[in-house]
Amino acid sequence: MAERPPSVPRLAWEEEEKGTEDVPAWQPDEVEEVQPLQADPDWNLPEEQEHARALFHSSAQRFWESLKPSEREDATIAAVEGMADSDSYNAEACAAMLDVLVESDTSRLQHVPSIVRCIYRWLMSNTHVAAEHRLDNSLLELTHAHPHDVAVTLLRCAPSCDRAAATMWRVMVSRSRTAEQVLRELVCVLEDWPLHSTCTSDGDSADVFALAATRVLQEILRLPRSPRRLNVLFPRIFLALLFQIFFATQQMPEEVDTFWRGCQQEGCPPTNPSRFAMLTVKALLCRLEYDDMVFEVERKRGWDTLLSAETYHCAMGLLARQVHGISRSLCYWIAGYLVKLLRRKKQHWEVPAMAFLVELLVCPNVRRWGDRILQLVPTYLQSKCRLMHRLVLRGLLALCKTPLMVRRMRPLLQRLIELLTDADGEVVGMTLSVLSKVLWATGIPVASPITLQLAERLQPLFDSDANHVQLLSMHLFRDVMELVAEEGKKPLKQHVHQSLIPLLCHLHDENQRVAEASRETLLQATKFLKNRKLQQLLESEQTWVVGKCLLAEYSSRVDEYLQQSLLYLESPQASMRAAAIRFLGLAGRHVMHQQVKLQVIYEGE
């Protein structure tokens, strides 16, 4: 998919990150503003009704001015509360009172939640078009001045978004100045699962269901035209919905289940919350004309994968790759937001957020978040989740494509070395790859403590069941011998001596790549030990003589070599068992006078 052409101003991103001025902002397509919905687009008040409304407004203005300032809001609320039960004449008078109140000084109102509830009840009791839109202007003014109170109160009044509530939401997003305010409030609710804790100005601290915001968003997406600010807030809304799918597949608290059953009884789609959130994601993408992305994910069965807790992270990776096809600058901003989320250390969204972020790192400009990502790595490498380890290591490998980032990974060496004892071969393999790149990146000799720890953990990996781990560990051991600082060479010698027999046996490995890696590493070991005879034998590929020369050169270590070679008699490879037997035979000649050691050899054979 080609990158979409820019046509609106720069993305007004929250908490603008420093140091990103040179990155082009994501610029979504221009869309037309939504106008308040009416039963008939050409509908207008008759002239006599316009005149009557003006008279009501004038009378309400005089009455309002006759009240003390401290009485005005309470009197208006009392009047509005009775609108639902009034005849049309009195209802118009009450509506005029509310108009006058919000026209005066909306910002100073102290009972906004009460007014919102009154408007909602009024709409619930009226179905006539003229009545339904009578309070639109007042609602817009209230929303502009008090977006939090209005949005949260309405979510509490009508969490299932019934007809009256839907009318109010449509009005609130019909103007750009209120649409963004309302959408931001909805996103805040969407991001908290299962409940969003908040408080309105009247002291009401009742939690709000995240699914209630999803229900509202779906209603907004059904409008003939989308609010322009929906495009600008797309990254946050998109991620919030994706995480909501994850939460709903992982856990379904009893209160959420009860709430959802109530929504279904009131006409919500007969589906489970995770699928409902998924359908909302698809509706969002289609509304913003990303139909190709919806189709491509469907073709790869990504939507079904998204609904499974076991495969969710795979679907997140697929979606991230599709986002990369939409816009690279969009990838950048989504990545920045994901970094902020991961800083909060909320366990329920860590894995999906990291899965999405890692896939975005294929985009070069996303790697500009590298320093912030590296700050997160120590924390997430300590996670007990093995999948998180894999994701973080994949991210580090992606960052290794930027030389500066590789050099800045040096402080991570200690934690990476600890991962070499992990039981997961994939984790160990990726760790070896990262370590190798980091060691070579700076060109600075490696300090003694690091080399000793590496050497100690690398040797057991020579016998790994995974060939790629064997190859990487041998190559990294070779690098350690080459890069160790001068003061670290003497302490490292003991580990190098301990590596000789394993490497000698692996010269006969059935896997030719492992055998070659073993020869190269053994050659580097002879150079490190400054043993010219062994070095020449290996360079001339006289491998059958190496064992004999080894015993002659280091006769004081025969006991150690015996114990090591005995282990390879249990090798699943016949070639390595044969190599071990040959070496034991050679060793036997060196200990002919030591009956105990001969007995050990005979028992081993």
Solvent accessible surface area in square Angstrom, and as a share of the most:
residue,aa,sasa,rsa
1,M,102,0.46
2,A,91,0.71
3,E,90,0.40
4,R,58,0.21
5,P,98,0.61
6,P,86,0.54
7,S,64,0.41
8,V,12,0.07
9,P,105,0.66
10,R,118,0.43
11,L,2,0.01
12,A,53,0.41
13,W,23,0.08
14,E,71,0.32
15,E,132,0.59
16,E,78,0.35
17,E,19,0.08
18,K,173,0.73
19,G,63,0.60
20,T,12,0.07
21,E,145,0.65
22,D,107,0.55
23,V,7,0.04
24,P,88,0.55
25,A,13,0.10
26,W,7,0.02
27,Q,62,0.27
28,P,4,0.02
29,D,30,0.16
30,E,87,0.39
31,V,42,0.24
32,E,110,0.49
33,E,62,0.28
34,V,4,0.02
35,Q,95,0.42
36,P,28,0.18
37,L,58,0.29
38,Q,71,0.32
39,A,80,0.62
40,D,69,0.36
41,P,120,0.76
42,D,118,0.61
43,W,71,0.25
44,N,120,0.62
45,L,27,0.14
46,P,57,0.36
47,E,149,0.67
48,E,121,0.54
49,Q,86,0.38
50,E,89,0.40
51,H,115,0.51
52,A,40,0.31
53,R,67,0.25
54,A,59,0.46
55,L,100,0.50
56,F,34,0.14
57,H,59,0.26
58,S,44,0.29
59,S,53,0.34
60,A,7,0.06
61,Q,57,0.25
62,R,151,0.55
63,F,105,0.44
64,W,26,0.09
65,E,98,0.44
66,S,86,0.56
67,L,33,0.16
68,K,131,0.55
69,P,106,0.67
70,S,93,0.60
71,E,75,0.34
72,R,51,0.19
73,E,24,0.11
74,D,81,0.42
75,A,29,0.22
76,T,0,0.00
77,I,17,0.08
78,A,65,0.50
79,A,27,0.21
80,V,2,0.01
81,E,87,0.39
82,G,30,0.29
83,M,1,0.00
84,A,36,0.28
85,D,136,0.70
86,S,38,0.25
87,D,86,0.45
88,S,98,0.63
89,Y,148,0.56
90,N,70,0.36
91,A,5,0.04
92,E,31,0.14
93,A,34,0.27
94,C,18,0.11
95,A,1,0.00
96,A,0,0.00
97,M,14,0.06
98,L,0,0.00
99,D,17,0.09
100,V,2,0.01
101,L,6,0.03
102,V,6,0.04
103,E,108,0.48
104,S,52,0.33
105,D,57,0.29
106,T,14,0.08
107,S,77,0.50
108,R,191,0.70
109,L,17,0.08
110,Q,131,0.58
111,H,71,0.32
112,V,1,0.01
113,P,1,0.00
114,S,27,0.18
115,I,1,0.00
116,V,0,0.00
117,R,71,0.26
118,C,3,0.02
119,I,2,0.01
120,Y,26,0.10
121,R,110,0.40
122,W,17,0.06
123,L,6,0.03
124,M,95,0.42
125,S,63,0.41
126,N,30,0.16
127,T,109,0.64
128,H,123,0.55
129,V,35,0.20
130,A,22,0.17
131,A,18,0.14
132,E,33,0.15
133,H,24,0.11
134,R,23,0.08
135,L,4,0.02
136,D,18,0.09
137,N,112,0.58
138,S,0,0.00
139,L,3,0.02
140,L,15,0.08
141,E,60,0.27
142,L,0,0.00
143,T,0,0.00
144,H,73,0.32
145,A,38,0.30
146,H,31,0.14
147,P,30,0.19
148,H,56,0.25
149,D,10,0.05
150,V,0,0.00
151,A,0,0.00
152,V,1,0.01
153,T,3,0.01
154,L,0,0.00
155,L,3,0.01
156,R,51,0.19
157,C,39,0.23
158,A,4,0.03
159,P,41,0.26
160,S,10,0.07
161,C,4,0.02
162,D,40,0.21
163,R,100,0.37
164,A,0,0.00
165,A,0,0.00
166,A,4,0.03
167,T,6,0.03
168,M,0,0.00
169,W,0,0.00
170,R,62,0.23
171,V,1,0.01
172,M,0,0.00
173,V,1,0.01
174,S,1,0.01
175,R,89,0.32
176,S,35,0.22
177,R,114,0.42
178,T,0,0.00
179,A,1,0.01
180,E,34,0.15
181,Q,48,0.21
182,V,0,0.00
183,L,1,0.00
184,R,47,0.17
185,E,32,0.15
186,L,2,0.01
187,V,1,0.00
188,C,54,0.32
189,V,2,0.01
190,L,1,0.01
191,E,17,0.08
192,D,37,0.19
193,W,20,0.07
194,P,30,0.19
195,L,49,0.24
196,H,24,0.11
197,S,84,0.54
198,T,25,0.14
199,C,69,0.41
200,T,7,0.04
201,S,76,0.49
202,D,65,0.34
203,G,53,0.51
204,D,48,0.25
205,S,75,0.48
206,A,51,0.40
207,D,65,0.34
208,V,4,0.02
209,F,44,0.18
210,A,0,0.00
211,L,2,0.01
212,A,0,0.00
213,A,0,0.00
214,T,0,0.00
215,R,22,0.08
216,V,0,0.00
217,L,1,0.01
218,Q,18,0.08
219,E,13,0.06
220,I,1,0.00
221,L,10,0.05
222,R,136,0.50
223,L,3,0.01
224,P,99,0.63
225,R,121,0.44
226,S,6,0.04
227,P,2,0.01
228,R,71,0.26
229,R,44,0.16
230,L,0,0.00
231,N,7,0.04
232,V,7,0.04
233,L,7,0.04
234,F,0,0.00
235,P,0,0.00
236,R,16,0.06
237,I,1,0.00
238,F,0,0.00
239,L,0,0.00
240,A,2,0.02
241,L,0,0.00
242,L,0,0.00
243,F,5,0.02
244,Q,1,0.00
245,I,0,0.00
246,F,23,0.09
247,F,3,0.01
248,A,12,0.09
249,T,34,0.20
250,Q,92,0.41
251,Q,84,0.37
252,M,68,0.30
253,P,30,0.19
254,E,144,0.64
255,E,79,0.35
256,V,1,0.01
257,D,55,0.29
258,T,72,0.42
259,F,23,0.10
260,W,8,0.03
261,R,119,0.43
262,G,27,0.26
263,C,2,0.01
264,Q,62,0.28
265,Q,155,0.69
266,E,120,0.54
267,G,63,0.60
268,C,7,0.04
269,P,36,0.23
270,P,128,0.81
271,T,24,0.14
272,N,79,0.40
273,P,11,0.07
274,S,12,0.08
275,R,93,0.34
276,F,0,0.00
277,A,0,0.00
278,M,6,0.03
279,L,70,0.35
280,T,0,0.00
281,V,0,0.00
282,K,42,0.18
283,A,36,0.28
284,L,0,0.00
285,L,0,0.00
286,C,55,0.33
287,R,71,0.26
288,L,10,0.05
289,E,114,0.51
290,Y,9,0.04
291,D,73,0.38
292,D,90,0.47
293,M,0,0.00
294,V,17,0.10
295,F,134,0.56
296,E,41,0.18
297,V,0,0.00
298,E,86,0.39
299,R,141,0.52
300,K,96,0.41
301,R,162,0.59
302,G,2,0.02
303,W,5,0.02
304,D,68,0.35
305,T,36,0.21
306,L,0,0.00
307,L,34,0.17
308,S,36,0.23
309,A,37,0.29
310,E,136,0.61
311,T,51,0.30
312,Y,2,0.01
313,H,46,0.21
314,C,71,0.43
315,A,3,0.02
316,M,0,0.00
317,G,4,0.04
318,L,14,0.07
319,L,1,0.01
320,A,0,0.00
321,R,116,0.42
322,Q,20,0.09
323,V,0,0.00
324,H,62,0.28
325,G,24,0.23
326,I,3,0.01
327,S,6,0.04
328,R,137,0.50
329,S,9,0.06
330,L,0,0.00
331,C,0,0.00
332,Y,0,0.00
333,W,1,0.00
334,I,0,0.00
335,A,0,0.00
336,G,0,0.00
337,Y,10,0.04
338,L,0,0.00
339,V,1,0.00
340,K,18,0.08
341,L,2,0.01
342,L,0,0.00
343,R,100,0.37
344,R,117,0.43
345,K,117,0.50
346,K,71,0.30
347,Q,155,0.69
348,H,63,0.28
349,W,3,0.01
350,E,24,0.11
351,V,28,0.16
352,P,0,0.00
353,A,0,0.00
354,M,10,0.04
355,A,4,0.03
356,F,0,0.00
357,L,1,0.01
358,V,9,0.05
359,E,22,0.10
360,L,0,0.00
361,L,1,0.00
362,V,80,0.46
363,C,0,0.00
364,P,83,0.53
365,N,19,0.10
366,V,0,0.00
367,R,35,0.13
368,R,131,0.48
369,W,7,0.02
370,G,0,0.00
371,D,58,0.30
372,R,55,0.20
373,I,10,0.05
374,L,17,0.08
375,Q,121,0.54
376,L,13,0.07
377,V,5,0.03
378,P,54,0.34
379,T,55,0.32
380,Y,4,0.01
381,L,0,0.00
382,Q,125,0.55
383,S,29,0.18
384,K,207,0.88
385,C,49,0.29
386,R,113,0.41
387,L,47,0.23
388,M,1,0.01
389,H,17,0.07
390,R,80,0.29
391,L,5,0.03
392,V,6,0.03
393,L,0,0.00
394,R,94,0.34
395,G,4,0.04
396,L,1,0.01
397,L,45,0.22
398,A,16,0.13
399,L,0,0.00
400,C,17,0.10
401,K,134,0.57
402,T,41,0.24
403,P,88,0.56
404,L,75,0.37
405,M,11,0.05
406,V,8,0.05
407,R,106,0.39
408,R,106,0.39
409,M,0,0.00
410,R,58,0.21
411,P,113,0.71
412,L,12,0.06
413,L,8,0.04
414,Q,76,0.34
415,R,51,0.19
416,L,0,0.00
417,I,0,0.00
418,E,72,0.32
419,L,6,0.03
420,L,3,0.02
421,T,99,0.58
422,D,32,0.17
423,A,93,0.72
424,D,13,0.07
425,G,33,0.31
426,E,80,0.36
427,V,0,0.00
428,V,6,0.03
429,G,3,0.03
430,M,23,0.10
431,T,0,0.00
432,L,1,0.00
433,S,25,0.16
434,V,0,0.00
435,L,0,0.00
436,S,30,0.19
437,K,93,0.39
438,V,0,0.00
439,L,1,0.00
440,W,116,0.41
441,A,34,0.26
442,T,33,0.19
443,G,62,0.59
444,I,99,0.50
445,P,80,0.50
446,V,1,0.01
447,A,50,0.39
448,S,19,0.12
449,P,82,0.52
450,I,30,0.15
451,T,0,0.00
452,L,49,0.24
453,Q,45,0.20
454,L,0,0.00
455,A,0,0.00
456,E,105,0.47
457,R,66,0.24
458,L,0,0.00
459,Q,23,0.10
460,P,88,0.55
461,L,23,0.11
462,F,0,0.00
463,D,71,0.37
464,S,30,0.19
465,D,151,0.78
466,A,28,0.22
467,N,69,0.36
468,H,89,0.40
469,V,3,0.01
470,Q,10,0.04
471,L,17,0.08
472,L,50,0.25
473,S,0,0.00
474,M,0,0.00
475,H,59,0.26
476,L,2,0.01
477,F,0,0.00
478,R,62,0.23
479,D,7,0.03
480,V,1,0.00
481,M,5,0.02
482,E,97,0.44
483,L,23,0.11
484,V,7,0.04
485,A,11,0.08
486,E,129,0.58
487,E,127,0.57
488,G,0,0.00
489,K,75,0.32
490,K,169,0.72
491,P,59,0.37
492,L,0,0.00
493,K,91,0.39
494,Q,79,0.35
495,H,33,0.15
496,V,0,0.00
497,H,16,0.07
498,Q,57,0.26
499,S,0,0.00
500,L,0,0.00
501,I,0,0.00
502,P,13,0.08
503,L,0,0.00
504,L,12,0.06
505,C,3,0.02
506,H,5,0.02
507,L,22,0.11
508,H,54,0.24
509,D,5,0.02
510,E,109,0.49
511,N,44,0.23
512,Q,137,0.61
513,R,171,0.62
514,V,0,0.00
515,A,13,0.10
516,E,76,0.34
517,A,2,0.02
518,S,0,0.00
519,R,51,0.19
520,E,53,0.24
521,T,0,0.00
522,L,5,0.03
523,L,26,0.13
524,Q,33,0.14
525,A,0,0.00
526,T,1,0.01
527,K,88,0.37
528,F,20,0.08
529,L,23,0.11
530,K,180,0.76
531,N,11,0.06
532,R,139,0.51
533,K,125,0.53
534,L,3,0.01
535,Q,24,0.11
536,Q,91,0.40
537,L,27,0.13
538,L,0,0.00
539,E,86,0.39
540,S,61,0.39
541,E,111,0.50
542,Q,66,0.29
543,T,36,0.21
544,W,186,0.65
545,V,43,0.24
546,V,3,0.02
547,G,6,0.06
548,K,115,0.49
549,C,17,0.10
550,L,4,0.02
551,L,0,0.00
552,A,67,0.52
553,E,64,0.29
554,Y,37,0.14
555,S,69,0.45
556,S,108,0.69
557,R,58,0.21
558,V,9,0.05
559,D,67,0.35
560,E,49,0.22
561,Y,0,0.00
562,L,4,0.02
563,Q,109,0.48
564,Q,33,0.15
565,S,0,0.00
566,L,35,0.18
567,L,132,0.66
568,Y,16,0.06
569,L,26,0.13
570,E,148,0.66
571,S,13,0.08
572,P,131,0.82
573,Q,42,0.18
574,A,59,0.46
575,S,39,0.25
576,M,7,0.03
577,R,87,0.32
578,A,40,0.31
579,A,9,0.07
580,A,0,0.00
581,I,81,0.41
582,R,132,0.48
583,F,7,0.03
584,L,0,0.00
585,G,34,0.33
586,L,38,0.19
587,A,0,0.00
588,G,8,0.08
589,R,172,0.63
590,H,72,0.32
591,V,3,0.02
592,M,124,0.55
593,H,147,0.65
594,Q,57,0.26
595,Q,126,0.56
596,V,118,0.68
597,K,50,0.21
598,L,13,0.06
599,Q,85,0.38
600,V,47,0.27
601,I,3,0.02
602,Y,123,0.47
603,E,128,0.57
604,G,28,0.27
605,E,102,0.46
